[in-house]
Structures are given as structure tokens and as C-alpha cells.
Amino acid sequence: MALLKSGAIPIGRMLFIPKDGGISKDDLEIESSGQYEVSEMADRIVIKNAECCRAIMVKVRTKE
């Protein structure tokens, strides 16, 4: 399990994960302190903070 990104996502902001090595959103394990939405684009995976009133902490890892 490799850690890809770790950090805070402020209210209404997004975290971008590049699709290096052909990963998809199904290949990710996301640990979060709040609600989030995941979407997939051609060149990146987007994790959006879905909380209405606070920032969230997120750790994104690849599944083994």
C-alpha cells in the first residue's frame, strides 16, 4: 500500500491525484475525517470536500 497524497482539503476545494501508471478510482483507498465525493477524469482523479462547514483531512493510498 503506497501513500499517494495526504493533507487537508478546505471547504469547497478539491484534491487532484494524477493517473500515473493507469490507476483508477477503484484502485484507491481513501481515509477521511469527513464526507467527500470522488470523480474520475481522463488525466486525474478528483476528491472533493463534500462537508458544508469545515475542512477535512484525507489520506489516499493504493490498494494492494
C-alpha positions in Angstrom: 0.0 0.0 0.0 1.7 3.2 -1.2 0.7 6.6 0.2 -0.1 8.9 -2.8 -1.3 12.1 -1.0 -2.0 13.3 2.5 -3.4 16.6 3.6 -6.3 18.9 4.3 -9.0 19.8 1.8 -10.6 23.2 2.6 -14.4 23.8 2.2 -15.5 23.5 -1.4 -12.0 22.6 -2.7 -10.6 19.6 -4.4 -7.6 17.3 -4.3 -6.2 16.0 -7.6 -4.5 12.6 -8.0 -2.7 12.2 -11.3 -3.5 8.9 -13.2 0.2 7.8 -13.3 0.5 4.1 -14.2 -3.1 3.8 -15.3 -4.7 3.8 -11.8 -8.5 4.3 -11.5 -10.6 5.4 -8.6 -11.3 1.7 -7.8 -7.6 1.2 -7.1 -7.6 3.8 -4.3 -8.2 3.5 -0.6 -9.3 6.8 0.9 -9.3 7.6 4.6 -11.1 10.8 5.5 -12.3 12.8 8.5 -15.5 13.9 6.7 -17.6 13.4 3.7 -16.1 13.6 0.2 -17.0 12.9 -3.5 -14.7 11.1 -5.9 -14.9 11.6 -9.7 -12.6 10.4 -12.5 -11.4 12.5 -15.4 -9.2 11.4 -18.4 -5.9 12.5 -16.7 -6.7 12.7 -13.0 -8.9 11.5 -10.1 -10.7 14.3 -8.2 -11.6 14.1 -4.5 -13.9 17.0 -3.5 -14.7 18.1 0.1 -18.5 17.5 0.5 -18.7 18.9 4.0 -20.7 22.1 4.3 -18.9 23.8 7.2 -15.3 22.5 7.6 -12.1 21.3 6.1 -11.4 17.6 6.1 -8.1 15.6 6.4 -7.6 13.0 3.7 -5.0 10.2 3.1 -5.1 8.5 -0.3 -3.3 5.1 -0.7 -3.3 2.5 -3.4 -4.9 -0.8 -2.7 -2.7 -3.9 -2.6 
